[in-house]
């Protein structure tokens, strides 16, 4: 874990504003969802697998959000995860 990555469950969750789902992958019967939220003074990118938070990273800049989400997606795809068939048209926005 890097210094600016935080364990899920820490911080003022009541101040979180959920903004978007960046991508959804599937493997067997499991779903991995990458979400974007706004916290005071930072974006937060999270990965949930079957609705359980697995990773969370706070980003100060928009380009960090995009690079984090893309890196996590590449990592999961390398482990056998794939875009859910009904969501193949969804794409990660570029900055």
C-alpha distance (Angstrom), angle and dihedral (degrees) to the residues before:
residue distance angle dihedral
X1 . . .
X2 3.81 . .
X3 3.79 122.1 .
X4 3.80 92.5 -103.3
X5 3.78 95.2 48.0
X6 3.77 113.7 93.3
X7 3.78 131.2 -156.9
X8 3.79 111.0 -107.6
X9 3.79 113.6 -101.0
X10 3.80 98.2 39.3
X11 3.81 124.2 112.7
X12 3.78 134.9 28.2
X13 3.80 102.4 -39.7
X14 3.79 89.9 177.6
X15 3.83 88.4 68.6
X16 3.82 93.5 53.9
X17 3.81 118.0 114.1
X18 3.81 111.8 -161.5
X19 3.80 108.8 -141.8
X20 3.78 113.2 169.1
X21 3.77 151.7 -16.8
X22 3.81 106.4 -116.9
X23 3.80 97.9 -170.2
X24 3.80 143.8 -19.8
X25 3.79 124.7 -146.1
X26 3.78 130.6 -176.9
X27 3.77 136.0 -154.4
X28 3.78 120.7 179.9
X29 3.82 102.7 -40.4
X30 3.83 95.8 -26.2
X31 3.82 129.8 101.2
X32 3.80 126.7 -151.0
X33 3.80 113.0 -161.5
X34 3.80 124.9 -169.7
X35 3.81 112.0 -155.1
X36 3.78 134.9 -173.8
X37 3.80 123.1 -144.4
X38 3.77 135.9 171.6
X39 3.79 120.1 -127.1
X40 3.79 125.7 176.9
X41 3.82 105.5 -67.2
X42 3.84 96.5 -7.3
X43 3.78 147.3 60.1
X44 3.79 116.7 -124.4
X45 3.79 123.2 -148.8
X46 3.81 114.0 -164.3
X47 3.78 136.8 -177.9
X48 3.78 118.3 -148.8
X49 3.78 121.1 -172.9
X50 3.78 112.5 -162.4
X51 3.83 88.4 -15.3
X52 3.82 92.6 -55.1
X53 3.81 114.2 119.9
X54 3.80 109.5 -122.6
X55 3.82 106.5 166.0
X56 3.77 136.0 15.8
X57 3.79 130.9 -177.9
X58 3.78 128.7 179.6
X59 3.78 115.4 -143.0
X60 3.79 127.8 -167.7
X61 3.80 95.9 -164.1
X62 3.79 133.3 49.0
X63 3.81 92.6 -126.1
X64 3.83 88.9 57.6
X65 3.81 89.1 54.8
X66 3.80 92.3 52.9
X67 3.81 95.5 43.6
X68 3.82 92.3 47.2
X69 3.81 93.7 49.5
X70 3.80 91.9 45.7
X71 3.82 93.4 47.6
X72 3.79 92.7 49.3
X73 3.81 90.5 47.8
X74 3.83 91.9 50.8
X75 3.81 90.2 49.1
X76 3.80 93.5 51.2
X77 3.81 92.3 44.3
X78 3.81 87.9 52.7
X79 3.81 87.5 55.8
X80 3.80 93.0 54.5
X81 3.81 102.3 -88.1
X82 3.83 116.5 137.1
X83 3.79 137.5 -171.1
X84 3.79 110.1 -84.7
X85 3.85 107.4 -102.6
X86 3.81 95.4 -120.2
X87 3.81 92.0 47.9
X88 3.82 101.7 51.2
X89 3.82 91.5 112.8
X90 3.83 91.7 60.8
X91 3.79 112.4 98.2
X92 3.80 133.0 -173.3
X93 3.81 108.8 -107.3
X94 3.78 117.2 -115.8
X95 3.75 125.5 -137.0
